[in-house]
């Protein structure tokens, strides 16, 4: 059978249609991130560094996995609770951490390499390295989805994401660009408007954190729906 094209506009439209029923639970799942961001806004002194390390390397993969699991189960008609989503993310936490950070680690290694060899490498080679890093990141971006949804091993999750996104680079670029425009640009504009009126760095930072928190579920639902579309499209290929 012929691979069916995926419309990123259709995925976005479905996101707004289906997001309402699960928006509040997703906010509840992601609420610890807002609490930590607000605490950082007020200053934590010597506790800031260890807390942010835990947040970056443990809590973000954990909350992301819980939101992905809750969204996927809900959008596929399977009843799930916030507690069950947390439990599933907790069971898959180690795999989620590696699935979340291996692609980012590859990008970081590329950036460090660029910084170390910037004086010796021509600009074109540096550009090619950066493009390669973005390509790898896009191919592995669904690793954590496979991990938390299918209970797959880390290797199987990476392999599945790589296979699922084969020949889809341009689609993934358009999808990420679209959701960035729809979700992040309005948040930036609202922040600019409110921040300029507040004239207070602390208040502005709190507004920024709140806006980022509010658009988080939109991005999660959009990416889960895109993941579903990729699965369905792959199933049509013999």
N, C-alpha and C positions, 0 to 999 in steps of 0.2 A: 504494500500500500504506500501511497505518497504521504510524506510528512506534511501535516497541516500547519499553515502559518499561524503565528500567535500575534494578536493585536495588543500592544501595550495600552492603547486607549480603552479597549474593552476591559482589560484587567483593572485599569484605574476606575472605570465606571462601576464595575462589580465591587470594587473596594468600598466605594461610597454607599452602595446599596446594602452591602452585607456587614459593614463595620458597626453600625449602630447597636446591634444586639449584643456585641461582645466588647464594645469600647470601654465601658465601666470596669468589667473584670480585668481587662488588660492594664488599665490604669492602676488598679489595686495590685496586680502582680508587679508592676514596675515602680510602685511607690517607694521602695527602699532607695532607689537611685535618686529620687527627688529629695528625700530626707538627707542623704549624704551630700548632695550638691548644695542644699541650703545650709548645712552645717559648715561646709567649706566657705560659703559666702560670709559667715560670721567669724571664721577663723578658728582653727583648732590647735594652734600652737604646735608643740612637739608631736602631738598625736596625728597631725595631718598626713605626714609621710606614710606611716604604716597603714593608716586607714585607707588612703588612696591606692596604695599597692594592692591591698585586699580587694578594694572595689574594682580596680582595673583588671586584675588577673583572676579573680574568683567570682565576684558578684555580677559583673557584666555578662560573662558567659552563662552563669546560672539563671539570671533573670531573662536573658535573651532566649535561652532554651525553654524556660517555662512559658514565655509568651508565644513562641513558635508552636509548642505542643498544644497549648490551649486554643490558639487560632486554628490550627490544622484540624484538631478533633471537632471543634465547633462548626467549622465551615464544611466538614464532610458529614455532618449530621449525627455525630457521636457525642452523647452527653458527657460533659466533663466539668469538674469543679476547679476552683482556684487551688484548693489544697492538693488535688490530684496532679495538677500541672507542676506545682512545687515539688511534689514527691518524685515525679518522673525526672525533672531536671536534677534533683539531688542524686537519684540513682545513676544518672549518666554524667555526673559533674566532671569527672576526670577526663572522659572522652570529649565532653563539650569544651573544656579548657583547651585541649590540644587542637580540636577541630577549629576552634575560634581563632587561635593564635598562630597556627602553622602558616596559613596564608599571609597573615600580617608579619610574621617572622621572616618570611621570604622577601617581602617588600622591604622590611627594615634592613635585612642583609644587603639588598641591592642598593639602598640609600647609603649605607655605610661604605659600601664599595665605591659608589660614585664619589663620596666625599674624600675617600682616601686616594683615589686615582684621578681626581678631577684635573690635576695639573698635567697628567700624562696621557689622558684619553681625549681624542677629538670630540667635539660637541655632538656629532652625529652618533657616535657610539654610545655616548651618555644617554641620548634621546632613545636609542634602541633598547637600552637596558631598562629605562623607565617604562617604556611601552611593554616590554616583556613582563615586568613586575605587575603591571595592571592586568595583563592578559592572564597570568597565573592566578591572581586574586579573583578574577571573574570566573575562572574555571572551577575554583574550589569554594566559591561563596556559599554553596548549599550543603557543605559538609556537615555543619551543625544541625541542619534540618534533618538529614538522613540519620544522624546520630540519635537525636531525641525522639524522632517519630518512629523509626524502624528498629530502634535498639541495636543498631549496627556497630561493629567494631570500628576503631579509628581508621584502619586501612580500608575497610569496605566503604566507609563514609566518604573518604577522599576519592576512592575509585569511582563510586557512584556519582558524585558531584562532577567529576571530570568527564565521565561518560555522558551524563545528562546534559551538560552544557556544550558538548561537541558540536561544532558548526554554528554555535549560537552567540558568538561574541558580539556581533552587531546588535542583535536583539537585546542582550544584557546591557550593552552600552545605552541603547535608547530607553530601556526600562529604568535604569538608574538615573539617567538624565531627567526623565519625565517626573519621577517621584521627587527628585531633588527640587525641581522647579515648582511643583505643586505644593509640596510640604514645607520646604525650607525657605523659599523666597518670601512667601507671605509672612512667615515667622520673623524673618529678618526685617521686613518692612514694618511690622507691628512693633518689634523691638526698637527700631530706629525712631518711630513716632513716640512711643511711650517713654523710651529712655531719654530722648531729648527734652521731654517735659519734666521728667523727674529730676534730672540734673544731679543725680546722686549715684555714685559708682556702685554702692551696695545694693540699692534698690534696682538699678539697671541690671545688675548681675542676677538678682533674684527673678526678675521678669524674664531674662534670657533662659534661666534654668526651667522656669515654669512652662515657657513656650516649647522648649525642647521636649519636656515631659509630655505635653499634650499632643504633639505630633508623632510621638513614638508609636502608638498603636496603629496609626494610619500607615506608617512605613512597614510595620510588621505584617499587617493584614495584606497589604499590596504584595509584599515579597512572598508570602505564603500562597497567595492566589497565583502568582507567577510560577512558583514551584509546582503547584497542581497542574497548571497548563503545560508545563514542560513534561511532567509525568504522563499526562494524557496524550500529548503529542508523540512522545517516545513510544507509547503503547500501540500507536497506529502503524509503526514501522515494522515490517517483517524482515 
